[in-house]
Amino acid sequence: GGGGGGPERPAAPGTSRYILAVLRYRLVTGLGMWGGMFALGALDQWVGRGAPAYGLAPGIVMLVVLLAAGAMLAWELTGLLTQAGLRPSRVVLTVAVMAGTAAPWLLPLERMTALAGMAAAATASIGVLVLALLERCRTRTTRGAAGAGAAALLAFAYPGLMLGMLMALRREHSAWVVLAVVSVVKSCDIGAYATGRAIGRHKLIPWLSPGKTWEGLAGGAVLAAVIGLAAVAVLRATGTDEAEMRLNLWKGAAGGVLFAVVGQAGDLMASLLKRDAGLKDSGTAIPGFGGALDVLDSLLLTAPLAYWLLQAG
């Protein structure tokens, strides 16, 4: 007798072979995505050198990428809110997200002050609210007006302004700083997933996200601290910006831990919206990960923290 040929059976969900297969797939996909970000960052840095000569802020390439990501997020957020019982306009939500994303970049260089930035954000939010209410008037009915306005302002702030904080960060630092922040945040996601799957026993918030564990959070924080320290070391060694060369190694590690905790809170924030809509994933745009919100949720809430930490030096 001999062993049968035949195809190998796929690993059952929950088994170690299945977890390793998922980790391998996510690692390969993640490395491909990071390589793409590195290439776009290099292009953005190169284009940004000549931007001030034309009265433009640096970061035009990054702006285009984030606007594309914002359009995907608006599409998914529209679906989530529709499933939750609201009736938002996909067009209005897309405009709202893009307005929040672009607002920090569109402010002229010579008028870039804290007060001007606040006024620009306030003006954009008012415009978004008026647009949402006008769109609802198009139907000649008052039903759903409050929900439409609330949905538009939600889209403007989340994810619009949160992506906009990455553009604010880019205006004051190199593209490499933004990529370093992204790398630290996503390293926490990888560390949390791997550690949680391997030794996770104690649930973090079981009613909201049953898969997350305290052990996973700890593992993610450790990896983020290591990547944060390494990122600062690379920026200090290769950076041309004085602020980058003054970065402290241990602050990089501490920042990594902070990014890990806040990033996981951002993940849970997205889970709150998804659970309200009765969905596990926000979409299917990115195989193996879900939707754009499933990939970017931890980064959205971390972006404002990263901006202010770097402002504080």
C-alpha positions as CSV (number, residue, x, y, z in Angstrom):
1,G,0.0,0.0,0.0
2,G,1.1,3.6,-0.4
3,G,0.1,7.0,0.8
4,G,-2.5,8.6,-1.3
5,G,-1.5,11.5,-3.6
6,G,-4.2,14.1,-3.9
7,P,-4.2,17.8,-2.9
8,E,-3.3,18.8,0.6
9,R,-6.2,19.7,2.7
10,P,-6.5,23.4,3.6
11,A,-5.8,24.2,7.2
12,A,-8.8,24.6,9.4
13,P,-9.5,28.0,11.0
14,G,-8.0,28.3,14.5
15,T,-5.2,25.7,14.0
16,S,-1.6,26.7,14.2
17,R,-1.1,25.9,10.5
18,Y,-3.9,28.2,9.6
19,I,-2.6,31.0,11.8
20,L,0.9,30.6,10.2
21,A,-0.6,30.7,6.7
22,V,-2.5,33.9,7.5
23,L,0.6,35.5,9.1
24,R,2.7,34.6,6.1
25,Y,0.1,36.0,3.7
26,R,-0.3,39.2,5.7
27,L,3.5,39.5,6.0
28,V,4.0,39.2,2.2
29,T,1.1,41.6,1.5
30,G,2.3,44.0,4.1
31,L,5.9,44.0,2.8
32,G,4.5,44.7,-0.7
33,M,2.4,47.6,0.6
34,W,5.3,49.0,2.6
35,G,7.5,48.8,-0.5
36,G,4.9,50.8,-2.4
37,M,4.8,53.3,0.4
38,F,8.5,53.7,0.3
39,A,8.5,54.3,-3.4
40,L,5.7,56.9,-3.1
41,G,7.6,58.5,-0.2
42,A,10.7,58.8,-2.2
43,L,8.8,60.4,-5.1
44,D,6.9,62.7,-2.7
45,Q,10.2,63.8,-1.2
46,W,11.8,64.5,-4.6
47,V,8.7,66.4,-5.9
48,G,8.4,68.3,-2.6
49,R,11.9,69.9,-3.0
50,G,10.6,72.1,-5.8
51,A,7.1,72.7,-4.5
52,P,7.8,76.0,-2.6
53,A,9.1,77.6,-5.8
54,Y,5.5,77.4,-7.1
55,G,3.9,78.5,-3.9
56,L,2.8,74.9,-3.0
57,A,3.3,73.1,0.3
58,P,5.4,69.9,0.1
59,G,3.5,66.6,0.0
60,I,1.5,66.8,-3.3
61,V,2.2,63.1,-4.0
62,M,1.1,62.1,-0.5
63,L,-2.0,64.3,-0.9
64,V,-3.0,62.4,-4.0
65,V,-2.5,59.1,-2.3
66,L,-4.4,60.1,0.8
67,L,-7.3,61.5,-1.2
68,A,-7.6,58.2,-3.0
69,A,-7.6,56.4,0.3
70,G,-10.1,58.9,1.6
71,A,-12.4,58.1,-1.3
72,M,-12.3,54.4,-0.4
73,L,-12.9,55.2,3.2
74,A,-15.9,57.4,2.3
75,W,-17.4,54.6,0.2
76,E,-17.0,52.1,3.1
77,L,-18.3,54.6,5.7
78,T,-21.4,55.2,3.6
79,G,-22.1,51.5,3.6
80,L,-21.6,51.2,7.4
81,L,-23.9,54.1,8.1
82,T,-26.5,52.8,5.7
83,Q,-26.4,49.5,7.4
84,A,-26.8,51.3,10.7
85,G,-30.1,52.9,9.6
86,L,-29.0,56.3,8.2
87,R,-29.3,57.4,4.7
88,P,-26.1,59.3,3.9
89,S,-25.2,60.5,0.4
90,R,-22.0,58.8,-0.9
91,V,-21.1,61.9,-2.8
92,V,-21.5,64.2,0.2
93,L,-19.4,61.9,2.4
94,T,-16.7,61.7,-0.2
95,V,-16.5,65.5,-0.4
96,A,-16.5,65.7,3.4
97,V,-13.6,63.2,3.7
98,M,-11.6,64.9,1.0
99,A,-12.2,68.3,2.5
100,G,-10.9,67.2,5.8
101,T,-7.9,65.5,4.2
102,A,-6.9,68.4,2.0
103,A,-7.6,71.4,4.3
104,P,-4.2,71.4,6.0
105,W,-2.4,71.3,2.7
106,L,-4.4,73.9,0.8
107,L,-3.7,76.7,3.3
108,P,-1.1,79.0,1.6
109,L,2.4,78.8,2.9
110,E,2.6,82.5,3.9
111,R,-0.6,82.2,6.0
112,M,0.2,78.9,7.8
113,T,-0.5,79.8,11.4
114,A,-2.3,77.9,14.2
115,L,-5.3,80.4,14.0
116,A,-5.5,80.2,10.2
117,G,-5.5,76.4,10.4
118,M,-8.3,76.4,12.9
119,A,-10.3,78.8,10.8
120,A,-9.7,76.7,7.7
121,A,-10.9,73.6,9.4
122,A,-14.0,75.4,10.9
123,T,-14.9,76.9,7.5
124,A,-14.6,73.5,5.8
125,S,-16.8,71.8,8.4
126,I,-19.5,74.5,8.0
127,G,-19.3,74.0,4.2
128,V,-19.7,70.2,4.6
129,L,-22.7,70.6,6.9
130,V,-24.4,73.0,4.5
131,L,-23.8,70.7,1.6
132,A,-25.3,67.8,3.4
133,L,-28.4,69.7,4.3
134,L,-28.8,71.1,0.8
135,E,-28.5,67.6,-0.6
136,R,-31.3,66.5,1.7
137,C,-33.4,69.4,0.5
138,R,-33.1,68.0,-3.0
139,T,-35.5,65.3,-2.1
140,R,-38.1,67.9,-0.9
141,T,-38.5,66.1,2.4
142,T,-37.3,66.9,5.9
143,R,-36.9,63.2,6.8
144,G,-33.3,62.2,7.6
145,A,-32.0,65.8,7.6
146,A,-30.4,65.5,11.1
147,G,-28.9,62.1,10.2
148,A,-27.5,63.4,6.9
149,G,-25.8,66.4,8.7
150,A,-24.4,64.2,11.4
151,A,-23.1,61.6,8.9
152,A,-21.3,64.4,6.9
153,L,-19.6,65.8,10.0
154,L,-18.6,62.4,11.1
155,A,-17.0,61.7,7.7
156,F,-15.3,65.1,7.8
157,A,-13.7,64.5,11.2
158,Y,-13.4,60.7,10.9
159,P,-11.6,59.9,8.7
160,G,-11.2,63.2,6.9
161,L,-9.4,65.4,9.5
162,M,-7.4,62.4,10.8
163,L,-5.9,61.8,7.3
164,G,-5.5,65.6,7.2
165,M,-3.3,65.4,10.3
166,L,-0.9,63.3,8.2
167,M,-0.8,66.1,5.7
168,A,-0.2,68.6,8.5
169,L,2.7,66.4,9.6
170,R,4.0,66.3,6.0
171,R,4.0,70.1,5.8
172,E,6.4,70.4,8.7
173,H,8.5,67.3,8.2
174,S,9.9,65.1,5.5
175,A,8.0,62.2,3.9
176,W,10.2,59.8,5.8
177,V,8.9,61.0,9.1
178,V,5.3,60.2,8.0
179,L,6.4,56.8,6.7
180,A,8.2,56.2,10.1
181,V,4.9,56.9,11.9
182,V,3.0,54.6,9.6
183,S,5.6,51.9,10.1
184,V,5.5,52.1,13.9
185,V,1.7,52.0,14.0
186,K,1.4,49.1,11.6
187,S,4.2,47.2,13.4
188,C,2.0,47.2,16.4
189,D,-0.9,45.7,14.4
190,I,1.5,42.9,13.3
191,G,2.9,42.3,16.8
192,A,-0.6,42.3,18.4
193,Y,-2.0,39.8,15.9
194,A,1.0,37.4,16.2
195,T,1.2,37.6,20.0
196,G,-2.5,37.4,20.5
197,R,-2.8,34.3,18.3
198,A,0.1,32.6,19.9
199,I,-0.4,33.2,23.6
200,G,-3.5,35.5,23.9
201,R,-5.8,34.3,26.8
202,H,-7.3,37.4,28.4
203,K,-9.8,39.3,26.3
204,L,-9.4,43.0,26.0
205,I,-13.0,44.1,25.3
206,P,-14.9,40.9,24.5
207,W,-18.2,42.6,23.8
208,L,-16.7,44.8,21.1
209,S,-13.7,42.9,19.6
210,P,-13.6,39.3,20.8
211,G,-10.3,38.6,19.0
212,K,-8.2,41.2,20.9
213,T,-6.3,40.2,24.0
214,W,-4.2,42.0,26.6
215,E,-1.3,39.8,25.6
216,G,-1.7,40.9,22.0
217,L,-1.6,44.5,23.0
218,A,1.5,44.0,25.1
219,G,3.2,42.2,22.2
220,G,2.2,44.9,19.8
221,A,3.5,47.6,22.1
222,V,6.9,45.9,22.5
223,L,7.3,45.6,18.7
224,A,6.2,49.2,18.2
225,A,8.7,50.4,20.7
226,V,11.5,48.5,18.9
227,I,10.5,49.9,15.5
228,G,10.0,53.4,17.0
229,L,13.6,53.3,18.4
230,A,14.9,52.0,15.1
231,A,13.0,54.6,13.1
232,V,14.4,57.4,15.1
233,A,17.9,56.0,14.7
234,V,17.5,55.9,10.9
235,L,16.1,59.4,10.8
236,R,18.9,60.8,12.9
237,A,21.5,59.1,10.8
238,T,20.0,60.1,7.4
239,G,17.8,63.1,7.9
240,T,18.6,66.5,6.7
241,D,16.0,68.3,8.8
242,E,17.4,69.7,12.1
243,A,14.2,68.6,14.0
244,E,14.7,65.0,12.8
245,M,18.4,64.9,13.8
246,R,17.4,66.1,17.3
247,L,15.0,63.2,17.9
248,N,15.7,61.2,21.0
249,L,16.1,57.5,20.7
250,W,14.2,56.7,23.9
251,K,11.5,59.1,23.0
252,G,11.2,57.0,19.8
253,A,10.6,53.9,21.9
254,A,8.2,55.6,24.3
255,G,6.4,57.1,21.3
256,G,6.1,53.6,19.9
257,V,4.3,52.4,23.0
258,L,2.0,55.4,22.9
259,F,1.2,54.8,19.2
260,A,0.5,51.1,20.0
261,V,-2.1,52.0,22.7
262,V,-3.7,54.8,20.8
263,G,-3.6,52.7,17.6
264,Q,-5.5,49.9,19.2
265,A,-8.0,52.4,20.5
266,G,-8.5,53.5,16.9
267,D,-9.0,49.9,15.9
268,L,-11.7,49.6,18.6
269,M,-13.3,52.9,17.4
270,A,-13.7,51.4,13.9
271,S,-15.0,48.2,15.5
272,L,-17.7,50.2,17.3
273,L,-19.0,51.5,13.9
274,K,-18.7,48.1,12.2
275,R,-20.6,46.3,15.1
276,D,-23.3,49.0,15.0
277,A,-23.7,48.2,11.3
278,G,-23.7,44.4,12.1
279,L,-20.5,43.8,10.0
280,K,-17.2,42.3,10.8
281,D,-15.2,44.0,8.1
282,S,-15.7,47.4,6.5
283,G,-15.2,46.0,3.0
284,T,-13.4,43.6,0.7
285,A,-11.1,46.0,-1.2
286,I,-7.9,44.5,0.3
287,P,-7.8,40.7,0.2
288,G,-6.7,39.2,3.4
289,F,-7.3,42.4,5.4
290,G,-10.8,43.5,4.5
291,G,-11.5,47.1,3.6
292,A,-9.5,50.3,3.7
293,L,-10.8,51.1,7.1
294,D,-9.7,47.7,8.4
295,V,-6.2,48.6,7.4
296,L,-6.1,52.3,8.3
297,D,-8.2,52.3,11.5
298,S,-5.3,52.3,13.9
299,L,-3.4,55.0,11.9
300,L,-6.3,57.4,11.9
301,L,-6.4,58.0,15.6
302,T,-2.6,58.0,15.9
303,A,-2.0,60.7,13.3
304,P,-3.1,63.6,15.6
305,L,-1.0,62.2,18.4
306,A,2.1,61.9,16.2
307,Y,1.7,65.5,15.0
308,W,1.6,66.9,18.5
309,L,4.3,64.7,19.9
310,L,6.7,66.0,17.1
311,Q,5.5,69.5,17.7
312,A,6.5,69.1,21.4
313,G,10.0,67.9,20.3
